[in-house]
């Protein structure tokens, strides 16, 4: 557990000190290896924008950068899922701490909502990390997957970055 804590601290300092590349890398890693919650990374990025006296326009830039990182990570999972298939993935789930029940939930989600589940799923914690798996297993069109993942990831990233920025403003106004 200490290694994960040290890694998370390193990501936090990376985002604080190198905003755009740090956010891209953190979003990519968070998507592939979920020990880093995006709910912490993006508000921190929003606060960093405020703290560094950057314009609010950077909320969108950082959000898009994070959305691109998450899309790259999501596409990696999509490709792996497509190559391994459901049976192959089940063999490896225990190593990445994903329960088969979580995979079943994401499968049902994908079956119910189809391709649009990728956009919607990227906005829901717990689903957003898994939605790439059924998209790969069910052979979703890769271009459509990339577009839907980018849209959902950018909306999520911009919203969380904005929250960090505006809560930072509110905190500064209180004190």
OpenMM code with the backbone's topology and positions (N, CA, C; nanometers):
from openmm import Vec3, app, unit

residues = "UNK UNK UNK UNK UNK UNK UNK UNK UNK UNK UNK UNK UNK UNK UNK UNK UNK UNK UNK UNK UNK UNK UNK UNK UNK UNK UNK UNK UNK UNK UNK UNK UNK UNK UNK UNK UNK UNK UNK UNK UNK UNK UNK UNK UNK UNK UNK UNK UNK UNK UNK UNK UNK UNK UNK UNK UNK UNK UNK UNK UNK UNK UNK UNK UNK UNK UNK UNK UNK UNK UNK UNK UNK UNK UNK UNK UNK UNK UNK UNK UNK UNK UNK UNK UNK UNK UNK UNK UNK UNK UNK UNK UNK UNK UNK UNK UNK UNK UNK UNK UNK UNK UNK UNK UNK UNK UNK UNK UNK UNK UNK UNK UNK UNK UNK UNK UNK UNK UNK UNK UNK UNK UNK UNK UNK UNK UNK UNK UNK UNK UNK UNK UNK UNK UNK UNK UNK UNK UNK UNK UNK UNK UNK UNK UNK UNK UNK UNK UNK UNK UNK UNK UNK UNK UNK UNK UNK UNK UNK UNK UNK UNK UNK UNK UNK UNK UNK UNK UNK UNK UNK UNK UNK UNK UNK".split()
positions = [
    Vec3(0.0821, -0.1199, 0.0000),
    Vec3(0.0000, 0.0000, 0.0000),
    Vec3(0.0863, 0.1260, 0.0000),
    Vec3(0.2044, 0.1167, 0.0611),
    Vec3(0.2927, 0.2327, 0.0674),
    Vec3(0.3351, 0.2745, -0.0730),
    Vec3(0.3595, 0.1783, -0.1609),
    Vec3(0.4012, 0.2120, -0.2964),
    Vec3(0.2923, 0.2898, -0.3696),
    Vec3(0.1655, 0.2498, -0.3493),
    Vec3(0.0545, 0.3199, -0.4138),
    Vec3(0.0438, 0.4612, -0.3598),
    Vec3(0.0577, 0.4778, -0.2282),
    Vec3(0.0524, 0.6112, -0.1689),
    Vec3(0.1632, 0.7010, -0.2240),
    Vec3(0.2829, 0.6467, -0.2366),
    Vec3(0.3954, 0.7238, -0.2908),
    Vec3(0.3692, 0.7598, -0.4367),
    Vec3(0.3118, 0.6660, -0.5115),
    Vec3(0.2800, 0.6920, -0.6522),
    Vec3(0.1754, 0.8026, -0.6646),
    Vec3(0.0729, 0.7962, -0.5806),
    Vec3(-0.0314, 0.8997, -0.5834),
    Vec3(0.0280, 1.0354, -0.5473),
    Vec3(0.1147, 1.0397, -0.4476),
    Vec3(0.1815, 1.1652, -0.4118),
    Vec3(0.2643, 1.2194, -0.5278),
    Vec3(0.3307, 1.1299, -0.5992),
    Vec3(0.4102, 1.1714, -0.7147),
    Vec3(0.3195, 1.2304, -0.8229),
    Vec3(0.2037, 1.1670, -0.8471),
    Vec3(0.1080, 1.2183, -0.9460),
    Vec3(0.0572, 1.3557, -0.9035),
    Vec3(0.0249, 1.3723, -0.7763),
    Vec3(-0.0229, 1.5011, -0.7254),
    Vec3(0.0813, 1.6098, -0.7475),
    Vec3(0.2074, 1.5799, -0.7177),
    Vec3(0.3107, 1.6812, -0.7391),
    Vec3(0.3347, 1.7048, -0.8878),
    Vec3(0.3217, 1.6005, -0.9690),
    Vec3(0.3359, 1.6164, -1.1146),
    Vec3(0.2291, 1.7106, -1.1688),
    Vec3(0.1055, 1.6917, -1.1246),
    Vec3(-0.0043, 1.7779, -1.1700),
    Vec3(0.0171, 1.9206, -1.1196),
    Vec3(0.0595, 1.9351, -0.9960),
    Vec3(0.0808, 2.0687, -0.9385),
    Vec3(0.1934, 2.1445, -1.0074),
    Vec3(0.2997, 2.0735, -1.0435),
    Vec3(0.4181, 2.1392, -1.0988),
    Vec3(0.4216, 2.1442, -1.2511),
    Vec3(0.3542, 2.0528, -1.3185),
    Vec3(0.3531, 2.0452, -1.4656),
    Vec3(0.2096, 2.0232, -1.5112),
    Vec3(0.1292, 2.1254, -1.5047),
    Vec3(-0.0152, 2.1141, -1.5161),
    Vec3(-0.0627, 2.0317, -1.6351),
    Vec3(-0.0352, 2.0761, -1.7563),
    Vec3(-0.0892, 2.0068, -1.8738),
    Vec3(-0.0316, 1.8657, -1.8924),
    Vec3(0.1007, 1.8489, -1.8946),
    Vec3(0.1505, 1.7112, -1.9095),
    Vec3(0.1140, 1.6242, -1.7894),
    Vec3(0.1114, 1.6831, -1.6712),
    Vec3(0.0759, 1.6079, -1.5517),
    Vec3(-0.0674, 1.5570, -1.5572),
    Vec3(-0.1590, 1.6423, -1.6029),
    Vec3(-0.2994, 1.6025, -1.6141),
    Vec3(-0.3165, 1.4951, -1.7206),
    Vec3(-0.2491, 1.5104, -1.8339),
    Vec3(-0.2589, 1.4091, -1.9400),
    Vec3(-0.2133, 1.2733, -1.8867),
    Vec3(-0.0967, 1.2719, -1.8245),
    Vec3(-0.0403, 1.1474, -1.7724),
    Vec3(-0.1285, 1.0887, -1.6617),
    Vec3(-0.1748, 1.1727, -1.5695),
    Vec3(-0.2581, 1.1249, -1.4588),
    Vec3(-0.3888, 1.0660, -1.5120),
    Vec3(-0.4497, 1.1304, -1.6111),
    Vec3(-0.5750, 1.0793, -1.6679),
    Vec3(-0.5528, 0.9470, -1.7401),
    Vec3(-0.4428, 0.9367, -1.8115),
    Vec3(-0.4108, 0.8112, -1.8806),
    Vec3(-0.3904, 0.6988, -1.7788),
    Vec3(-0.3090, 0.7242, -1.6784),
    Vec3(-0.2785, 0.6227, -1.5779),
    Vec3(-0.4038, 0.5879, -1.4987),
    Vec3(-0.4834, 0.6879, -1.4624),
    Vec3(-0.6051, 0.6656, -1.3844),
    Vec3(-0.7038, 0.5781, -1.4603),
    Vec3(-0.7053, 0.5906, -1.5911),
    Vec3(-0.7969, 0.5116, -1.6721),
    Vec3(-0.7507, 0.3667, -1.6810),
    Vec3(-0.6211, 0.3444, -1.6918),
    Vec3(-0.5681, 0.2086, -1.7073),
    Vec3(-0.5497, 0.1403, -1.5719),
    Vec3(-0.4986, 0.2131, -1.4738),
    Vec3(-0.4745, 0.1601, -1.3396),
    Vec3(-0.5457, 0.2502, -1.2397),
    Vec3(-0.6693, 0.2176, -1.2027),
    Vec3(-0.7495, 0.3117, -1.1234),
    Vec3(-0.7121, 0.3370, -0.9767),
    Vec3(-0.5871, 0.3311, -0.9332),
    Vec3(-0.5678, 0.3720, -0.7940),
    Vec3(-0.5726, 0.5234, -0.7781),
    Vec3(-0.5637, 0.5966, -0.8865),
    Vec3(-0.5629, 0.7425, -0.8812),
    Vec3(-0.7028, 0.7909, -0.9182),
    Vec3(-0.7762, 0.8484, -0.8254),
    Vec3(-0.9113, 0.8925, -0.8585),
    Vec3(-0.9107, 1.0258, -0.9343),
    Vec3(-0.9811, 1.0283, -1.0464),
    Vec3(-0.9909, 1.1533, -1.1222),
    Vec3(-1.0622, 1.2598, -1.0401),
    Vec3(-1.1431, 1.2156, -0.9436),
    Vec3(-1.2132, 1.3098, -0.8570),
    Vec3(-1.1165, 1.3897, -0.7702),
    Vec3(-0.9927, 1.3469, -0.7619),
    Vec3(-0.8908, 1.4225, -0.6886),
    Vec3(-0.7981, 1.4972, -0.7846),
    Vec3(-0.7649, 1.4359, -0.8970),
    Vec3(-0.6694, 1.4948, -0.9913),
    Vec3(-0.7231, 1.6234, -1.0534),
    Vec3(-0.8437, 1.6186, -1.1074),
    Vec3(-0.8944, 1.7348, -1.1814),
    Vec3(-0.9290, 1.8549, -1.0935),
    Vec3(-0.9913, 1.8355, -0.9765),
    Vec3(-1.0085, 1.9526, -0.8898),
    Vec3(-0.8747, 2.0147, -0.8478),
    Vec3(-0.7737, 1.9300, -0.8255),
    Vec3(-0.6396, 1.9810, -0.7954),
    Vec3(-0.5876, 2.0644, -0.9130),
    Vec3(-0.6098, 2.0159, -1.0340),
    Vec3(-0.5671, 2.0914, -1.1524),
    Vec3(-0.6405, 2.2254, -1.1596),
    Vec3(-0.7705, 2.2241, -1.1295),
    Vec3(-0.8468, 2.3493, -1.1290),
    Vec3(-0.7939, 2.4475, -1.0264),
    Vec3(-0.7612, 2.3960, -0.9093),
    Vec3(-0.7045, 2.4818, -0.8056),
    Vec3(-0.5668, 2.5333, -0.8479),
    Vec3(-0.4885, 2.4500, -0.9155),
    Vec3(-0.3561, 2.4928, -0.9638),
    Vec3(-0.3693, 2.6057, -1.0652),
    Vec3(-0.4727, 2.5992, -1.1492),
    Vec3(-0.4983, 2.7075, -1.2454),
    Vec3(-0.5209, 2.8377, -1.1697),
    Vec3(-0.6042, 2.8303, -1.0675),
    Vec3(-0.6341, 2.9488, -0.9867),
    Vec3(-0.5096, 2.9981, -0.9136),
    Vec3(-0.4407, 2.9068, -0.8483),
    Vec3(-0.3231, 2.9423, -0.7675),
    Vec3(-0.2137, 3.0065, -0.8530),
    Vec3(-0.2004, 2.9609, -0.9772),
    Vec3(-0.0990, 3.0157, -1.0672),
    Vec3(-0.1488, 3.1370, -1.1452),
    Vec3(-0.2651, 3.1863, -1.1065),
    Vec3(-0.3260, 3.3052, -1.1662),
    Vec3(-0.3404, 3.2935, -1.3181),
    Vec3(-0.3764, 3.1751, -1.3622),
    Vec3(-0.4030, 3.1515, -1.5038),
    Vec3(-0.5504, 3.1843, -1.5288),
    Vec3(-0.5843, 3.2195, -1.6512),
    Vec3(-0.7230, 3.2540, -1.6801),
    Vec3(-0.8122, 3.1303, -1.6693),
    Vec3(-0.9399, 3.1549, -1.6462),
    Vec3(-1.0374, 3.0462, -1.6341),
    Vec3(-1.0470, 2.9657, -1.7637),
    Vec3(-1.0027, 3.0216, -1.8746),
    Vec3(-1.0026, 2.9498, -2.0023),
    Vec3(-0.9230, 2.8196, -1.9924),
    Vec3(-0.8235, 2.8181, -1.9049),
    Vec3(-0.7404, 2.6986, -1.8893),
    Vec3(-0.8190, 2.5801, -1.8320),
    Vec3(-0.9337, 2.6071, -1.7707),
    Vec3(-1.0198, 2.4980, -1.7236),
    Vec3(-1.0553, 2.4088, -1.8428),
    Vec3(-1.0913, 2.4709, -1.9536),
    Vec3(-1.1275, 2.3954, -2.0741),
    Vec3(-1.0046, 2.3263, -2.1320),
    Vec3(-0.8933, 2.3983, -2.1395),
    Vec3(-0.7703, 2.3399, -2.1940),
    Vec3(-0.7222, 2.2205, -2.1145),
    Vec3(-0.7232, 2.2337, -1.9820),
    Vec3(-0.6809, 2.1239, -1.8955),
    Vec3(-0.7810, 2.0090, -1.9050),
    Vec3(-0.9094, 2.0419, -1.9097),
    Vec3(-1.0118, 1.9381, -1.9224),
    Vec3(-0.9980, 1.8592, -2.0509),
    Vec3(-0.9715, 1.9276, -2.1610),
    Vec3(-0.9525, 1.8587, -2.2888),
    Vec3(-0.8246, 1.7752, -2.2851),
    Vec3(-0.7206, 1.8294, -2.2251),
    Vec3(-0.5956, 1.7544, -2.2123),
    Vec3(-0.6184, 1.6266, -2.1319),
    Vec3(-0.6891, 1.6390, -2.0200),
    Vec3(-0.7227, 1.5221, -1.9394),
    Vec3(-0.8123, 1.4251, -2.0146),
    Vec3(-0.9075, 1.4792, -2.0908),
    Vec3(-0.9947, 1.3946, -2.1722),
    Vec3(-0.9159, 1.3164, -2.2758),
    Vec3(-0.8146, 1.3789, -2.3324),
    Vec3(-0.7286, 1.3095, -2.4298),
    Vec3(-0.6482, 1.1983, -2.3619),
    Vec3(-0.5953, 1.2257, -2.2428),
    Vec3(-0.5217, 1.1231, -2.1689),
    Vec3(-0.6114, 1.0054, -2.1341),
    Vec3(-0.7334, 1.0350, -2.0888),
    Vec3(-0.8285, 0.9284, -2.0552),
    Vec3(-0.8686, 0.8502, -2.1800),
    Vec3(-0.8775, 0.9181, -2.2928),
    Vec3(-0.9135, 0.8505, -2.4182),
    Vec3(-0.8037, 0.7541, -2.4611),
    Vec3(-0.6788, 0.7965, -2.4492),
    Vec3(-0.5669, 0.7065, -2.4815),
    Vec3(-0.5709, 0.5846, -2.3900),
    Vec3(-0.5896, 0.6075, -2.2608),
    Vec3(-0.5985, 0.4964, -2.1665),
    Vec3(-0.7175, 0.4062, -2.1946),
    Vec3(-0.8321, 0.4667, -2.2228),
    Vec3(-0.9517, 0.3893, -2.2548),
    Vec3(-0.9340, 0.3066, -2.3810),
    Vec3(-0.8651, 0.3632, -2.4789),
    Vec3(-0.8431, 0.2895, -2.6034),
    Vec3(-0.7493, 0.1713, -2.5812),
    Vec3(-0.6528, 0.1876, -2.4915),
    Vec3(-0.5644, 0.0755, -2.4577),
    Vec3(-0.6462, -0.0400, -2.3993),
    Vec3(-0.7379, -0.0071, -2.3082),
    Vec3(-0.8232, -0.1089, -2.2474),
    Vec3(-0.9160, -0.1705, -2.3522),
    Vec3(-0.9691, -0.0880, -2.4401),
    Vec3(-1.0561, -0.1344, -2.5489),
    Vec3(-0.9827, -0.2383, -2.6349),
    Vec3(-0.8595, -0.2068, -2.6752),
    Vec3(-0.7803, -0.2975, -2.7605),
    Vec3(-0.7514, -0.4288, -2.6866),
    Vec3(-0.7097, -0.4179, -2.5612),
    Vec3(-0.6811, -0.5388, -2.4826),
    Vec3(-0.8072, -0.6237, -2.4692),
    Vec3(-0.9196, -0.5593, -2.4394),
    Vec3(-1.0461, -0.6323, -2.4247),
    Vec3(-1.0883, -0.6987, -2.5543),
    Vec3(-1.0669, -0.6286, -2.6632),
    Vec3(-1.1031, -0.6832, -2.7946),
    Vec3(-1.0168, -0.8062, -2.8266),
    Vec3(-0.8879, -0.7965, -2.7960),
    Vec3(-0.7943, -0.9066, -2.8254),
    Vec3(-0.8180, -1.0276, -2.7345),
    Vec3(-0.8352, -1.0033, -2.6033),
    Vec3(-0.8484, -1.1137, -2.5079),
    Vec3(-0.9882, -1.1742, -2.5058),
    Vec3(-1.0895, -1.0921, -2.5295),
    Vec3(-1.2264, -1.1403, -2.5176),
    Vec3(-1.2649, -1.1567, -2.3717),
    Vec3(-1.3913, -1.1874, -2.3500),
    Vec3(-1.4437, -1.1984, -2.2145),
    Vec3(-1.3711, -1.3078, -2.1345),
    Vec3(-1.3554, -1.4255, -2.1919),
    Vec3(-1.2924, -1.5378, -2.1210),
    Vec3(-1.1478, -1.5047, -2.0832),
    Vec3(-1.0749, -1.4423, -2.1727),
    Vec3(-0.9371, -1.4043, -2.1444),
    Vec3(-0.9273, -1.2995, -2.0355),
    Vec3(-1.0209, -1.2050, -2.0366),
    Vec3(-1.0194, -1.1001, -1.9343),
    Vec3(-1.0479, -1.1549, -1.7956),
    Vec3(-1.1427, -1.2459, -1.7875),
    Vec3(-1.1791, -1.3012, -1.6571),
    Vec3(-1.0574, -1.3626, -1.5887),
    Vec3(-0.9692, -1.4220, -1.6679),
    Vec3(-0.8476, -1.4818, -1.6141),
    Vec3(-0.7573, -1.3779, -1.5461),
    Vec3(-0.7564, -1.2542, -1.5985),
    Vec3(-0.6640, -1.1520, -1.5502),
    Vec3(-0.7263, -1.0499, -1.4552),
    Vec3(-0.8568, -1.0532, -1.4369),
    Vec3(-0.9233, -0.9533, -1.3541),
    Vec3(-0.8687, -0.9472, -1.2117),
    Vec3(-0.8373, -1.0619, -1.1552),
    Vec3(-0.7885, -1.0643, -1.0171),
    Vec3(-0.6583, -0.9864, -1.0002),
    Vec3(-0.5787, -0.9782, -1.1064),
    Vec3(-0.4508, -0.9074, -1.0969),
    Vec3(-0.4680, -0.7561, -1.0984),
    Vec3(-0.5772, -0.7102, -1.1561),
    Vec3(-0.6005, -0.5652, -1.1612),
    Vec3(-0.7137, -0.5224, -1.0676),
    Vec3(-0.7491, -0.6123, -0.9769),
    Vec3(-0.8443, -0.5849, -0.8696),
    Vec3(-0.9818, -0.5423, -0.9213),
    Vec3(-1.0279, -0.6066, -1.0270),
    Vec3(-1.1635, -0.5857, -1.0771),
    Vec3(-1.2390, -0.7154, -1.0554),
    Vec3(-1.3531, -0.7053, -0.9914),
    Vec3(-1.4335, -0.8235, -0.9638),
    Vec3(-1.5144, -0.8600, -1.0881),
    Vec3(-1.5365, -0.9892, -1.1063),
    Vec3(-1.6154, -1.0353, -1.2199),
    Vec3(-1.7557, -0.9745, -1.2166),
    Vec3(-1.8083, -0.9516, -1.0970),
    Vec3(-1.9407, -0.8900, -1.0833),
    Vec3(-1.9413, -0.7479, -1.1425),
    Vec3(-1.8321, -0.6741, -1.1245),
    Vec3(-1.8216, -0.5395, -1.1831),
    Vec3(-1.8202, -0.5480, -1.3351),
    Vec3(-1.7517, -0.6474, -1.3883),
    Vec3(-1.7495, -0.6673, -1.5332),
    Vec3(-1.8892, -0.7009, -1.5838),
    Vec3(-1.9615, -0.7831, -1.5101),
    Vec3(-2.0989, -0.8174, -1.5491),
    Vec3(-2.1874, -0.6940, -1.5501),
    Vec3(-2.1715, -0.6054, -1.4501),
    Vec3(-2.2480, -0.4805, -1.4463),
    Vec3(-2.2212, -0.3963, -1.5710),
    Vec3(-2.0939, -0.3847, -1.6063),
    Vec3(-2.0597, -0.3025, -1.7235),
    Vec3(-2.1105, -0.3680, -1.8521),
    Vec3(-2.1098, -0.5016, -1.8581),
    Vec3(-2.1666, -0.5721, -1.9740),
    Vec3(-2.3150, -0.5412, -1.9887),
    Vec3(-2.3887, -0.5500, -1.8778),
    Vec3(-2.5332, -0.5221, -1.8809),
    Vec3(-2.5591, -0.3765, -1.9199),
    Vec3(-2.4782, -0.2885, -1.8668),
    Vec3(-2.4889, -0.1457, -1.8987),
    Vec3(-2.4718, -0.1263, -2.0498),
    Vec3(-2.3714, -0.1907, -2.1058),
    Vec3(-2.3435, -0.1772, -2.2490),
    Vec3(-2.4553, -0.2393, -2.3324),
    Vec3(-2.5034, -0.3564, -2.2903),
    Vec3(-2.6127, -0.4214, -2.3635),
    Vec3(-2.7385, -0.3357, -2.3612),
    Vec3(-2.7657, -0.2713, -2.2494),
    Vec3(-2.8872, -0.1910, -2.2340),
    Vec3(-2.8822, -0.0616, -2.3145),
    Vec3(-2.7680, 0.0080, -2.3089),
    Vec3(-2.7583, 0.1408, -2.3700),
    Vec3(-2.6793, 0.1442, -2.5005),
    Vec3(-2.6167, 0.0341, -2.5364),
    Vec3(-2.5423, 0.0294, -2.6616),
    Vec3(-2.4247, 0.1247, -2.6637),
    Vec3(-2.3929, 0.1733, -2.7837),
    Vec3(-2.2762, 0.2596, -2.8020),
    Vec3(-2.2796, 0.3858, -2.7164),
    Vec3(-2.3995, 0.4416, -2.6966),
    Vec3(-2.4069, 0.5654, -2.6162),
    Vec3(-2.3683, 0.5422, -2.4708),
    Vec3(-2.3608, 0.4140, -2.4288),
    Vec3(-2.3165, 0.3847, -2.2924),
    Vec3(-2.1727, 0.4296, -2.2704),
    Vec3(-2.0955, 0.4424, -2.3780),
    Vec3(-1.9570, 0.4875, -2.3632),
    Vec3(-1.9547, 0.6337, -2.3194),
    Vec3(-2.0352, 0.7196, -2.3829),
    Vec3(-2.0396, 0.8614, -2.3418),
    Vec3(-2.0953, 0.8716, -2.2007),
    Vec3(-2.2088, 0.8097, -2.1778),
    Vec3(-2.2741, 0.8179, -2.0475),
    Vec3(-2.1861, 0.7546, -1.9404),
    Vec3(-2.1304, 0.6381, -1.9706),
    Vec3(-2.0475, 0.5663, -1.8742),
    Vec3(-1.9240, 0.6436, -1.8329),
    Vec3(-1.8682, 0.7248, -1.9221),
    Vec3(-1.7487, 0.8031, -1.8881),
    Vec3(-1.7805, 0.9134, -1.7869),
    Vec3(-1.9095, 0.9351, -1.7603),
    Vec3(-1.9518, 1.0390, -1.6658),
    Vec3(-1.9917, 0.9832, -1.5293),
    Vec3(-1.9832, 0.8506, -1.5139),
    Vec3(-2.0312, 0.7879, -1.3911),
    Vec3(-1.9163, 0.7143, -1.3216),
    Vec3(-1.8802, 0.7608, -1.2014),
    Vec3(-1.7745, 0.6919, -1.1276),
    Vec3(-1.8095, 0.5439, -1.1079),
    Vec3(-1.7103, 0.4599, -1.1192),
    Vec3(-1.7314, 0.3165, -1.1060),
    Vec3(-1.7606, 0.2497, -1.2393),
    Vec3(-1.8304, 0.3183, -1.3260),
    Vec3(-1.8583, 0.2675, -1.4609),
    Vec3(-1.7515, 0.3202, -1.5561),
    Vec3(-1.7104, 0.4442, -1.5342),
    Vec3(-1.6191, 0.5105, -1.6282),
    Vec3(-1.4891, 0.4339, -1.6468),
    Vec3(-1.4445, 0.3660, -1.5419),
    Vec3(-1.3200, 0.2912, -1.5514),
    Vec3(-1.3382, 0.1604, -1.6281),
    Vec3(-1.4627, 0.1119, -1.6364),
    Vec3(-1.4883, -0.0208, -1.6937),
    Vec3(-1.5539, -0.0189, -1.8311),
    Vec3(-1.6077, 0.0934, -1.8730),
    Vec3(-1.6899, 0.0968, -1.9939),
    Vec3(-1.6137, 0.0572, -2.1208),
    Vec3(-1.4836, 0.0713, -2.1206),
    Vec3(-1.4036, 0.0329, -2.2370),
    Vec3(-1.4012, -0.1178, -2.2578),
    Vec3(-1.4176, -0.1928, -2.1500),
    Vec3(-1.4090, -0.3392, -2.1588),
    Vec3(-1.5222, -0.3972, -2.2429),
    Vec3(-1.6497, -0.3690, -2.2097),
    Vec3(-1.7542, -0.4262, -2.2952),
    Vec3(-1.7527, -0.3687, -2.4371),
    Vec3(-1.7081, -0.2434, -2.4514),
    Vec3(-1.6983, -0.1862, -2.5860),
    Vec3(-1.6025, -0.2686, -2.6713),
    Vec3(-1.4925, -0.3120, -2.6132),
    Vec3(-1.3974, -0.3979, -2.6844),
    Vec3(-1.4517, -0.5374, -2.7062),
    Vec3(-1.5098, -0.5940, -2.6016),
    Vec3(-1.5636, -0.7307, -2.6108),
    Vec3(-1.6743, -0.7391, -2.7165),
    Vec3(-1.7621, -0.6375, -2.7194),
    Vec3(-1.8746, -0.6388, -2.8125),
    Vec3(-1.8401, -0.5771, -2.9479),
    Vec3(-1.7114, -0.5538, -2.9724),
    Vec3(-1.6628, -0.5035, -3.1019),
    Vec3(-1.7255, -0.3720, -3.1469),
    Vec3(-1.7347, -0.2770, -3.0566),
    Vec3(-1.7829, -0.1446, -3.0953),
    Vec3(-1.6893, -0.0878, -3.2002),
    Vec3(-1.7414, -0.0132, -3.2944),
    Vec3(-1.6600, 0.0509, -3.3971),
    Vec3(-1.5529, 0.1361, -3.3283),
    Vec3(-1.4243, 0.1140, -3.3610),
    Vec3(-1.3170, 0.1843, -3.2888),
    Vec3(-1.3208, 0.3360, -3.3056),
    Vec3(-1.3575, 0.3856, -3.4217),
    Vec3(-1.3627, 0.5321, -3.4415),
    Vec3(-1.4744, 0.5902, -3.3558),
    Vec3(-1.5890, 0.5245, -3.3564),
    Vec3(-1.7015, 0.5681, -3.2739),
    Vec3(-1.6631, 0.5618, -3.1253),
    Vec3(-1.5936, 0.4551, -3.0875),
    Vec3(-1.5482, 0.4424, -2.9493),
    Vec3(-1.4589, 0.5600, -2.9104),
    Vec3(-1.3626, 0.5922, -2.9945),
    Vec3(-1.2707, 0.7028, -2.9657),
    Vec3(-1.3447, 0.8357, -2.9524),
    Vec3(-1.4362, 0.8612, -3.0437),
    Vec3(-1.5119, 0.9877, -3.0406),
    Vec3(-1.5976, 0.9949, -2.9144),
    Vec3(-1.6724, 0.8876, -2.8856),
    Vec3(-1.7601, 0.8872, -2.7682),
    Vec3(-1.6796, 0.8945, -2.6389),
    Vec3(-1.5663, 0.8265, -2.6348),
    Vec3(-1.4815, 0.8303, -2.5158),
    Vec3(-1.4247, 0.9704, -2.4963),
    Vec3(-1.3793, 1.0317, -2.6038),
    Vec3(-1.3241, 1.1674, -2.5942),
    Vec3(-1.4302, 1.2657, -2.5457),
    Vec3(-1.5504, 1.2578, -2.6004),
    Vec3(-1.6573, 1.3494, -2.5581),
    Vec3(-1.6878, 1.3317, -2.4097),
    Vec3(-1.7147, 1.2077, -2.3690),
    Vec3(-1.7478, 1.1824, -2.2282),
    Vec3(-1.6341, 1.2185, -2.1345),
    Vec3(-1.5121, 1.1854, -2.1728),
    Vec3(-1.3959, 1.2139, -2.0880),
    Vec3(-1.3710, 1.3634, -2.0761),
    Vec3(-1.3884, 1.4373, -2.1842),
    Vec3(-1.3677, 1.5829, -2.1789),
    Vec3(-1.4736, 1.6503, -2.0918),
    Vec3(-1.5987, 1.6081, -2.1050),
    Vec3(-1.7050, 1.6660, -2.0218),
    Vec3(-1.6736, 1.6421, -1.8739),
    Vec3(-1.6375, 1.5189, -1.8402),
    Vec3(-1.6034, 1.4830, -1.7021),
    Vec3(-1.4843, 1.5655, -1.6518),
    Vec3(-1.3798, 1.5723, -1.7322),
    Vec3(-1.2570, 1.6414, -1.6918),
    Vec3(-1.2785, 1.7915, -1.6771),
    Vec3(-1.3510, 1.8512, -1.7705),
    Vec3(-1.3780, 1.9958, -1.7628),
    Vec3(-1.4631, 2.0265, -1.6402),
    Vec3(-1.5648, 1.9437, -1.6151),
    Vec3(-1.6514, 1.9668, -1.4990),
    Vec3(-1.5722, 1.9599, -1.3681),
    Vec3(-1.4918, 1.8567, -1.3525),
    Vec3(-1.4151, 1.8432, -1.2280),
    Vec3(-1.3078, 1.9508, -1.2135),
    Vec3(-1.2465, 1.9895, -1.3246),
    Vec3(-1.1475, 2.0973, -1.3200),
    Vec3(-1.2151, 2.2277, -1.2803),
    Vec3(-1.3317, 2.2533, -1.3363),
    Vec3(-1.4099, 2.3723, -1.3014),
    Vec3(-1.4478, 2.3744, -1.1546),
    Vec3(-1.4853, 2.2588, -1.1019),
    Vec3(-1.5206, 2.2488, -0.9600),
    Vec3(-1.4008, 2.2873, -0.8730),
    Vec3(-1.2835, 2.2353, -0.9063),
    Vec3(-1.1636, 2.2696, -0.8301),
    Vec3(-1.1318, 2.4179, -0.8366),
    Vec3(-1.1469, 2.4755, -0.9538),
    Vec3(-1.1197, 2.6182, -0.9731),
    Vec3(-1.2181, 2.7031, -0.8912),
    Vec3(-1.3464, 2.6725, -0.9068),
    Vec3(-1.4468, 2.7566, -0.8419),
    Vec3(-1.4548, 2.7357, -0.6917),
    Vec3(-1.4275, 2.6147, -0.6425),
    Vec3(-1.4199, 2.5971, -0.4978),
    Vec3(-1.2960, 2.6672, -0.4436),
    Vec3(-1.1900, 2.6730, -0.5230),
    Vec3(-1.0712, 2.7482, -0.4835),
    Vec3(-1.1018, 2.8959, -0.4721),
    Vec3(-1.1781, 2.9490, -0.5680),
    Vec3(-1.2198, 3.0902, -0.5638),
    Vec3(-1.3048, 3.1145, -0.4395),
    Vec3(-1.3997, 3.0234, -0.4142),
    Vec3(-1.4876, 3.0393, -0.2975),
    Vec3(-1.4053, 3.0360, -0.1691),
    Vec3(-1.3088, 2.9472, -0.1611),
    Vec3(-1.2245, 2.9374, -0.0418),
    Vec3(-1.1450, 3.0651, -0.0226),
    Vec3(-1.0895, 3.1197, -0.1333),
    Vec3(-1.0114, 3.2439, -0.1223),
    Vec3(-1.1006, 3.3599, -0.0788),
    Vec3(-1.2265, 3.3609, -0.1244),
    Vec3(-1.3170, 3.4691, -0.0877),
    Vec3(-1.3622, 3.4618, 0.0580),
    Vec3(-1.3605, 3.3408, 0.1144),
    Vec3(-1.3992, 3.3231, 0.2546),
    Vec3(-1.2893, 3.3750, 0.3456),
    Vec3(-1.1658, 3.3434, 0.3081),
    Vec3(-1.0536, 3.3809, 0.3947),
    Vec3(-1.0003, 3.5101, 0.3448),
] * unit.nanometer
topology = app.Topology()
chain = topology.addChain("A")
for resn in residues:
    res = topology.addResidue(resn, chain)
    for name in ("N", "CA", "C"):
        topology.addAtom(name, app.Element.getBySymbol(name[0]), res)
